[in-house]
Amino acid sequence: MTQGATAGRGDVIVLVGTRKGAFILSSSQGRKDWSLSGPHCTGGDVFHMAYDPRNGSTYVAVNDPVWGPEIRVTRDLGVTWAERGQSPKFADNGNMTMNKLWHVEPGRAEEPGVMYAGVDPASLFKSEDDGGTWREVEGLTSHPSRDSWQPGLGGLCLHSMVLHPTNLETMWVGISAVGVFRTDDGGKSWQPLNKGVRADFLPDPLPELGQCTHKLLSPSSQPDTLYQQNHCGVYRSDNGGQSWEDITDGLPSRFGFVLGLHSQDPDTLYVMPEDNVQGTDVGGGYRIVSEAKMRVYRSRNRGNDWEPLTKGLPQENAYMHSMREGMTTDSLDPCGIYVGTTTGQIFHSHDDGDSWELIFDHLPPINSVDCAIVV
């Protein structure tokens, strides 16, 4: 297995974070033959990886048993790695300790050098020098509702970020198990936006906050449209999160983690429903694809109707599970969809989801997949 990726300009890369390091898949835009490099950051629990098209760097959110949470950077797809620099951390005079790094997100093209990182306990960090130094976005940390925030099974984690494509002051974040927040002033203040989203595990099933968002995304061509896969359903907002419509009807389960958006058609989205059977004998949740059938569901009309996509996916004895970062889509036409599982498989469709193939097996348990075109 090679250490550095063999990808060249214009190639497709899939960045795979696992419990035992990072891997990089690469292919031409035909997406027929794939190469695998790695493991990188060996021994670390990699929660997320992101490629920055502004400078060709790859950022890796590593939770290392020795070094702790840190962001590693490679400028050449894993051939070499930058020396360990400063990673996000709370102020020494504070009362919070960094538990995990969950997500790293490059800023917009109009803000070179800007990077964001989401962490546990749920907080947001920002860098303005390509990850060299980081500062805490204190407006979220000091939100008046902070004392009421409760963790989900995976912790109190900020795992989703949606950057408004044109308004540099606006962004949304998703937090488990708190909900969706929005800022319109660059992070100075934040508004919880969870109207219409269920929290069936609470006495009040429709609270202002306390919902468990699993993944939050928005099509860049429609910035006021948001989609989320929640612990308690799939939802769409058409007004920037001010209210949400339940679009779960037609799916075999309200529960699931992954979410993907078609790169050309903003009305098409993908989810993978899972069963979540509570019980102390299974550690608080028996989570597998619904009915042990691996089915990715596609909607071509914004969640009004759903169709199961099964060609090439296992339809019996599929005791599989995907984490919240376990699905991604590429920017090509037709759109490619990628799903990674905690049993080490990566499934891929290069035809909008109509058919699927297993492109890698026997990897460590997969935490995340992300996709990019090499610049």
N, C-alpha and C positions, 0 to 999 in steps of 0.2 A: 504494500500500500504506500503510495507516495505521500510525502509530507506537505508539499505545496500543490495548489490547484494548477491544472494545465490550461485553464481557460484563457482565451484571448478576447480582444475587443469585439463586442457584438454577441458573445456567447451568453448562454443562460447559466446562472449559478443558483443553486439552492443551498442555503445555509442551514445546517442541522445542528441544533443544540441538544446534547444528551447528558445523561447523568454521569458519563465518564469521558467528557470532553466534547470537542467540536469537530464537525466534518463539513466538507465543502463538495457538493456535487456539481459537475459542469457538463454542458452539452452544447452543440450548435443549436441554432434556432429551429432546426428540424425536430429536436428533442427525441431522437430515436436511440442514440447510443450515449451512455452516461459514464463519466469517470468519477472516482471518489478519492479525495485526499483527506489525510488525517490519520489518527486523531491529533487534534491541536488542543492546547490547554489541558493536557492529559491529567486526569485525576480530579478535575474540577467539575462541578455540577453546573452545566451551562444552561441557563434559563432562556436566553434569547441572543440572537445575532442580527446585525443590521449592516447592510452595505450602503455606503454614502456615495451617490453618483456625482456629487459635487467635487470629490477629490480622489475617488477610487479606494478609500479606506474601508476596512471592515472592523466593526466594533463588536466585542463579545462580552456579554454580562455573565461573569463567572462567579460562582460561589465556591471558593476553594477551602478545603478543610484546614489548610495551614495558613494561607495568606488572607483568608476571609473574603468578603465580597469585593470584587474589583472589576474594572473594565479594562480588557486587553485590546490592543489595536494592532492590526497588520495592514501594511500599505500595498502588499503584493500577494494577497489571497493565500497567506499562510506560509510563504517561503521564508520570510523573516518576521519577527515580532518586535514592536517597540519596547524599550525598557519600561518597566513598571513605573507609571507616573502617579499622579494624584487621582484617586477614585472618589466618588461622592461619599461624604461622611457628615454626620451631624456635628454641630459645634461642641467643643469640649465642655462648655459650661451649660449645656442643655441636659435634659433628662431622658433623651432618646438614644438608642443604640441601633445601628444598622444590622438588621437580621439577614436580609436577602436583597440582591439586585434582581429585579424582575424583567425590566424592559429597557431598551435603549433605542432612541429615535432620532435620526438626523433632522435638522431643521429644514426650512424651505430654501429654495434656490436663492431667494432674495435676502437671506440672512446667513451669509457664509460664516463658517466656524461654529454656528449654533448647534448644540446637541442637547437632548433631554434624556433623563433617566428616571424611571419609576422604581420605587423601592418598598420594602417592608421594614418598619411600619409605614403605612401608606403616606408617602411624601413624594414630591417632585423636585428634581434637581436640574439645573441648567448650566451648560458650559457655553462660553462664547469664544473659545480658542481651540476648537476641535478636540475637546475632551482633556485638555491639559490641566485646567482647573475647573472646579464646580462650585456652584452656590445653591443653597436651598431656596426654593420658592416659598417663602415664609407665609405668604397670604393663604396658601392651602393648609400648611401645617397648623396655623393658628386659627383655622376656621371655627366660628362659635359653636358648631355642633361637634367638634372633635371629641369631646369627652364621651359622647354617646356612640362612637364608632366601634363596631365589633368585628372580629376577624371571621373569615370563612374557614373551611377545613384546611385550606392551604396557607392561612395566615391573613394578616391585614395588609393586603398588597395592592399597590397601584400598578396595573399591568397593561392598560390600554391608553393610548394617546391619539387623538385626532387633531391635526393642525389644520385650521382653516386655510385653504390654498391661496387666498389673496389678502385677507385681513390678518396682519401679523400679530395683532393683539388678542385674537380669539383662538381658543383651543378648548377641547373637551378631554376629560380623563374618566376612566372607569376603574372603580375600586371595589374589591371584595372584602367584606360584605356590607358595602355602604351605598353604592350606586354611582350615578353619573353626575359630574360637576362640569360647569362651564365658566370660563373667564372671558371677559371682553376688554380687559385693561392690562393685558400682559402678565397676569398672575397676581395682581395686587388684591383682587377680590374674586370670590367664587360663589356660584349659585348652584344648589342641588337641583337637578332636573330629573325627576322620577315619577311624574304624574302619569298614572295609568299602568305602571309596572307593578306586578304582583310580588309579594313577599309572603308566600303561603306558610312559611315556617314561623311567622310572627303573629302575636295576638291580633294586631291590626294588619290585615293583608294588603293594604294600600297606604303605607306610611309615606311621609315626606322623604325619608331616607332610611336605609337599612336593607335595601334590595341587594341581591348578590349578582352583579354584572359579571359575566364570564368573558365576554369579548365585545368590543365596541369598534365599529368601522363606519366610514362614510365614503361614498363615491366622490372623487375629486371634482367631477363635472357638476355635481349637485351638492354643494357644501351644506345646505340646510337639511339634507336628508341624512339621517343616521339609522343604523341598524345595530341591534344588540342581540346576542345569544345570552340569555339570562338563566339563572338557576330555575326560574319559574316561567320559561317560555321564550319565544322569539318576538321581537318588537321592532317597529319602525316609527321614526319621528319624521314629520315633514316640515317642522318649524324649528329646527335647530335644537331639539330636545325639550321644548316647552311642554309638550305633551307627547304621549306614546300610544300607538295602536298595537294591540295584540294581534300578531299574524301567525299564531301557532296552529290554528285549525288546519287539519290535513296532515299533520305530523304524528308519528306514533308515540311521541313522548314530549313533554314540555321541557325536559332536562337535556342538556348538552353543553359542550364546551366550545367547539370550534365554529368559526364563521368565516366565509370567504365571499368576496365581491368580484363579479366579472369585470375585467379590465376595460372592455369597450362599451358594454351595455349596463348603464347604472340601474336598470330595473331587474337585473338578474343577480341572485345571491344563492349561496350554498350553505347548508348546515349538515351536521351528522348527529341525529338524535341518539341519546343513550338512556338506558334504564338506570335508575338511582334508587335502589332498594335499601332503605334504612334498616340498621340492626347492629347491635353491639358486637355480634359475632363476626362481622365483616368490617369492623373499624369505622362505623358511621356511614358507610356507603358502598354498595356493590355496584360499581360503575362499569358497564360494558355497552357496546352498541346494542340498540334495542332488539330484543328477541334473538340475540346472538347472530344477527345478520348485518353485515357491514353495508349500509346503504347511505350514500350521500344524497340528500334531497336538494333538488333545484327548483327555484321559482323564477319564472321569466316575467312575472308581473308584480314585482314588489312585495311578494309574500301573500298575495291573494289566493294563489293555487300552488300546490307542491307536487312534484313527481319524483319517485325514487329512481336513483341511478345505480344499477347493479352489475352491468356487464363488466366482467373481469374482477369483481369484488367477491370475497367469500360469503356465501349465503347460508352456511350452516356451521355450527360449532365455532363461530367467530367471537371468541371471548376477548375482545379487543377494546381498547380505550385510548382516547387522545386527549392530551392536555389542552389548555385554552389557547396556546400558541401553535397548535398542531395542524393548522391548515393555512395555506397561502395560495395566491394566484399570481401568474406572471402577466406581463404587459403585451403579450403577443396576440395575434389573430390567426386562427382560433385561440381562445384563451386556454392556458394550461392551469390545472389545479393539482395541488400536492397535499397529501395527508400523511403525517407521521404518527406512529402508534407507540405506546409504552411497551409493546412487545418487540420493537425494533424494526418494523416494516415501514417502507415508504411506498405509497401508492401514488400513481400519476395518471392524469388524463391530459392529452394534448388536443382534445376536440370538444371543448366546452363542457366536459363531463359525460359525454355520450358513452365512452368506453374507457376502461381503466386497465392498468397493468402494474404489477409489482416490480419496481425497479431496483430496490435494495432490501435485503433481509438480514437478520442476525446482527443488527446494530445494537448498541446499548439502548436502554429505554429512552425514547425520544421526548424531549420537553418542548421543542419548538422547530418550526420550519419557516424560512423566509426566502424570498426570491428577488432576483435583480438581473439586469442586463449589464454586462461589463462595459465600462466606458474606456 
